[in-house]
Amino acid sequence: MGNQSGPAVGIPLRRRPFLARATWHVVFIALVCNAADAVLTVVWVQNGIAEEANVLLRGLVNDHPLLFVALKLVLVPCGLFLLWRLRRHSLALVGLYAIFAVYGAVFLRHLVLTVHLA
């Protein structure tokens, strides 16, 4: 039990209310960005404006758009829920914040493209 590298290391989230709240907000924003991404991707693919970047889902969004949206609205929240449950582990927190960053960037890309097309 020697010297730790910082004041937050090893302290549970419940004893760091700011970090716990911030992490919850990160999860919520990632969920909203995922839902927007699912819907906007279908709209853009159906109108020939863009194509799905994920090779595994590309065929699904073209052939079964509702299934694509349903799958994204189930799988991403399940992954976020799993990481949320494991949030005491630093790697899970890194995963949560990485997903937030990726979906935030994807949402910004959708926003820029929408403004550009308007």
Backbone bond lengths (Angstrom), bond angles and torsions (degrees), N, CA, C in turn:
res aa  C-N    CA-C-N  psi(-1)  N-CA   C-N-CA  omega(-1)  CA-C   N-CA-C  phi
1 M - - - 1.434 - - 1.522 109.95 -
2 G 1.299 116.15 59.58 1.455 121.19 -177.50 1.508 112.55 -84.02
3 N 1.272 114.36 -156.80 1.436 122.81 -178.08 1.522 110.24 -71.65
4 Q 1.344 117.32 128.99 1.459 121.15 179.33 1.518 109.60 -95.68
5 S 1.329 116.37 159.27 1.457 120.72 -172.81 1.525 114.12 -76.56
6 G 1.291 119.99 -8.97 1.460 121.10 179.88 1.508 110.70 -171.46
7 P 1.311 117.53 165.70 1.452 120.74 -175.90 1.523 114.33 -67.98
8 A 1.340 118.38 -23.94 1.462 120.28 -175.94 1.523 112.87 -91.03
9 V 1.306 118.82 -12.76 1.463 121.57 -176.61 1.519 109.94 -66.67
10 G 1.314 115.78 126.29 1.455 120.82 176.26 1.517 115.11 82.47
11 I 1.318 118.33 -4.19 1.466 120.98 179.12 1.525 107.83 -92.27
12 P 1.339 118.06 124.40 1.466 120.31 -178.25 1.524 111.93 -59.93
13 L 1.343 115.87 152.21 1.465 120.43 -179.14 1.517 112.44 -58.63
14 R 1.324 117.37 -33.86 1.465 118.73 -177.88 1.526 110.91 -64.18
15 R 1.338 117.33 -19.83 1.463 120.39 177.46 1.522 110.69 -97.63
16 R 1.328 116.31 3.62 1.467 122.23 173.93 1.525 107.00 -126.06
17 P 1.340 118.14 73.80 1.468 120.13 -171.44 1.527 113.59 -59.11
18 F 1.320 118.25 -33.61 1.465 119.10 179.63 1.522 110.76 -63.52
19 L 1.330 117.14 -45.72 1.459 120.83 -179.65 1.525 110.70 -65.88
20 A 1.328 117.31 -38.49 1.463 120.80 178.78 1.524 110.39 -63.31
21 R 1.341 117.23 -44.47 1.465 121.52 178.17 1.526 110.69 -64.71
22 A 1.327 116.12 -44.68 1.465 120.16 -179.78 1.523 110.43 -61.71
23 T 1.321 116.86 -40.22 1.469 120.59 179.89 1.522 110.35 -65.82
24 W 1.321 117.27 -40.00 1.464 120.22 177.35 1.534 110.10 -62.90
25 H 1.329 117.32 -41.60 1.465 120.38 178.10 1.534 111.29 -63.62
26 V 1.317 116.68 -38.21 1.465 121.63 177.83 1.529 109.78 -61.34
27 V 1.316 117.16 -44.43 1.470 121.54 179.36 1.535 109.91 -63.28
28 F 1.310 116.69 -46.13 1.472 121.18 -178.67 1.530 110.93 -61.68
29 I 1.326 116.88 -46.44 1.468 120.55 -179.68 1.530 110.57 -64.32
30 A 1.325 117.43 -39.02 1.466 120.43 177.12 1.528 110.76 -62.19
31 L 1.326 117.54 -39.06 1.468 120.81 177.81 1.521 111.47 -64.25
32 V 1.325 116.85 -43.66 1.465 121.23 179.33 1.534 110.18 -64.44
33 C 1.334 116.29 -44.64 1.474 120.34 179.11 1.523 111.55 -63.81
34 N 1.323 117.83 -36.68 1.463 122.02 177.26 1.524 110.43 -63.94
35 A 1.326 117.21 -44.79 1.466 120.48 179.72 1.527 110.50 -63.24
36 A 1.335 117.14 -44.21 1.461 120.93 178.27 1.533 110.01 -62.65
37 D 1.318 116.78 -42.12 1.463 121.02 179.23 1.518 110.72 -61.00
38 A 1.313 117.60 -43.75 1.467 121.09 -178.82 1.527 110.77 -60.70
39 V 1.317 116.74 -48.76 1.463 120.89 -177.09 1.531 111.12 -68.39
40 L 1.329 116.82 -48.03 1.463 119.91 -178.26 1.529 111.85 -65.18
41 T 1.314 117.26 -35.04 1.460 119.89 177.48 1.523 110.68 -61.88
42 V 1.319 116.56 -45.69 1.472 120.00 179.26 1.528 110.49 -61.78
43 V 1.326 117.08 -45.50 1.465 120.64 -179.61 1.522 110.31 -60.14
44 W 1.315 117.72 -46.22 1.457 120.93 -177.03 1.520 112.66 -70.72
45 V 1.325 116.75 -38.20 1.464 119.66 178.48 1.528 109.64 -67.06
46 Q 1.328 116.91 -43.22 1.470 120.59 -179.89 1.528 112.04 -63.40
47 N 1.343 117.08 -29.02 1.466 121.44 -179.94 1.525 112.87 -96.03
48 G 1.318 117.55 4.95 1.455 121.52 177.11 1.518 114.81 71.65
49 I 1.330 117.30 19.13 1.466 121.40 -178.73 1.521 111.46 -84.27
50 A 1.319 116.02 -35.41 1.470 120.54 -176.83 1.521 108.98 -146.80
51 E 1.325 115.28 174.27 1.462 119.90 173.22 1.528 108.08 -132.38
52 E 1.318 114.97 154.80 1.464 120.90 -179.36 1.522 109.91 -63.39
53 A 1.335 115.86 130.48 1.465 121.00 -178.81 1.534 111.88 -74.84
54 N 1.320 117.33 -31.56 1.463 121.83 -179.12 1.529 109.23 -77.10
55 V 1.302 116.11 113.72 1.467 121.30 -176.46 1.533 111.21 -61.51
56 L 1.315 117.44 -33.74 1.463 120.51 -178.54 1.525 112.05 -68.95
57 L 1.318 117.20 -28.44 1.467 120.55 -177.35 1.521 113.28 -102.73
58 R 1.315 117.78 -5.40 1.465 121.55 -175.40 1.529 112.27 -57.69
59 G 1.322 117.25 -47.50 1.462 120.27 179.56 1.517 112.10 -64.99
60 L 1.316 116.29 -36.36 1.462 120.59 -178.68 1.522 111.62 -66.04
61 V 1.321 117.34 -42.80 1.468 119.69 -178.68 1.524 110.44 -67.70
62 N 1.323 117.76 -30.34 1.467 120.75 178.27 1.530 112.10 -75.96
63 D 1.326 116.98 -42.52 1.458 121.21 -172.98 1.532 113.89 -92.54
64 H 1.321 116.99 -35.66 1.475 121.40 -175.83 1.529 109.58 -138.00
65 P 1.336 118.15 74.17 1.465 120.77 -174.42 1.534 114.27 -60.57
66 L 1.321 117.57 -36.75 1.470 118.78 179.34 1.525 111.45 -67.75
67 L 1.305 116.51 -38.08 1.462 120.38 176.19 1.531 110.32 -65.30
68 F 1.330 116.28 -38.39 1.463 121.46 176.20 1.526 110.82 -57.95
69 V 1.335 116.29 -49.38 1.473 120.54 179.73 1.519 109.81 -63.03
70 A 1.324 117.54 -45.92 1.469 120.85 -179.56 1.525 111.16 -59.88
71 L 1.321 115.88 -43.08 1.464 120.24 -179.96 1.523 111.21 -62.47
72 K 1.334 116.34 -45.25 1.471 119.71 178.88 1.530 111.29 -65.16
73 L 1.337 116.78 -35.26 1.463 120.25 -178.55 1.520 112.64 -78.97
74 V 1.329 117.17 -6.73 1.469 121.08 175.25 1.531 111.07 -106.08
75 L 1.326 116.80 -49.35 1.472 119.98 -173.63 1.525 113.54 -68.29
76 V 1.315 117.70 -45.60 1.471 119.79 -178.32 1.529 111.13 -63.80
77 P 1.350 119.65 -47.84 1.466 118.35 176.26 1.531 113.22 -60.53
78 C 1.341 117.67 -35.06 1.471 119.61 177.45 1.531 110.48 -63.45
79 G 1.321 116.75 -44.11 1.462 120.26 177.38 1.518 112.12 -63.30
80 L 1.331 116.27 -42.67 1.471 119.61 177.98 1.527 111.17 -64.54
81 F 1.332 116.33 -39.81 1.461 119.73 178.45 1.526 110.59 -62.34
82 L 1.314 116.82 -43.17 1.466 120.59 178.79 1.531 110.60 -60.88
83 L 1.328 116.30 -46.79 1.469 119.33 178.49 1.526 111.19 -64.92
84 W 1.327 117.26 -36.38 1.473 120.82 178.01 1.529 109.94 -62.77
85 R 1.317 116.56 -42.28 1.470 120.07 179.57 1.529 111.43 -65.10
86 L 1.332 116.46 -30.42 1.465 121.41 -178.92 1.534 112.51 -97.27
87 R 1.317 116.78 14.70 1.462 121.33 -172.16 1.525 114.87 -60.92
88 R 1.325 118.26 -13.69 1.473 120.14 176.29 1.527 111.18 -69.13
89 H 1.320 116.20 -20.27 1.458 121.57 178.30 1.529 109.04 -90.47
90 S 1.293 116.31 132.49 1.463 119.53 -174.92 1.527 112.32 -61.79
91 L 1.317 118.50 -32.73 1.457 120.59 179.78 1.536 111.09 -65.86
92 A 1.333 117.27 -36.14 1.465 120.83 176.84 1.523 110.16 -66.03
93 L 1.323 117.21 -39.98 1.467 120.22 177.00 1.521 110.89 -63.84
94 V 1.317 116.23 -41.39 1.467 119.85 176.57 1.530 109.23 -60.11
95 G 1.316 117.25 -42.29 1.464 121.39 178.07 1.516 112.28 -61.96
96 L 1.329 117.15 -43.88 1.465 120.81 178.53 1.523 111.00 -60.31
97 Y 1.312 115.94 -47.41 1.467 119.44 -178.57 1.531 111.49 -70.04
98 A 1.318 117.92 -30.71 1.469 120.78 176.69 1.531 110.64 -68.08
99 I 1.326 116.74 -42.98 1.466 120.52 177.35 1.522 109.73 -62.82
100 F 1.328 116.51 -42.13 1.463 121.05 176.49 1.528 110.56 -57.89
101 A 1.319 117.00 -45.66 1.469 121.16 -179.06 1.525 111.18 -64.34
102 V 1.322 117.01 -43.07 1.466 120.65 -179.01 1.532 110.39 -65.66
103 Y 1.329 117.42 -49.63 1.462 119.02 -179.08 1.521 111.69 -68.95
104 G 1.321 117.59 -30.36 1.460 120.02 173.88 1.515 111.04 -63.68
105 A 1.328 116.79 -43.62 1.470 121.28 178.14 1.528 110.97 -65.37
106 V 1.320 116.72 -41.22 1.471 120.60 178.43 1.527 109.90 -63.27
107 F 1.324 116.41 -42.28 1.470 119.95 179.43 1.527 110.62 -64.24
108 L 1.328 117.19 -42.22 1.462 119.91 177.25 1.531 110.87 -61.95
109 R 1.320 116.47 -38.62 1.463 120.41 177.16 1.523 110.50 -62.36
110 H 1.324 117.04 -43.07 1.465 120.79 176.25 1.527 110.22 -60.51
111 L 1.316 116.27 -43.36 1.464 121.39 -179.37 1.525 111.17 -62.36
112 V 1.339 116.78 -46.26 1.468 121.08 179.32 1.527 110.15 -62.21
113 L 1.315 117.74 -44.28 1.460 120.50 -179.78 1.523 111.01 -65.26
114 T 1.313 117.07 -38.73 1.464 121.02 178.56 1.523 110.58 -63.36
115 V 1.324 117.13 -45.08 1.463 120.91 178.84 1.530 109.81 -65.04
116 H 1.312 117.24 -40.70 1.463 121.73 -179.95 1.537 111.14 -63.20
117 L 1.339 117.42 -37.85 1.457 121.29 -178.21 1.522 113.10 -78.95
118 A 1.317 116.87 -19.13 1.474 120.60 -176.89 1.514 112.39 -72.10
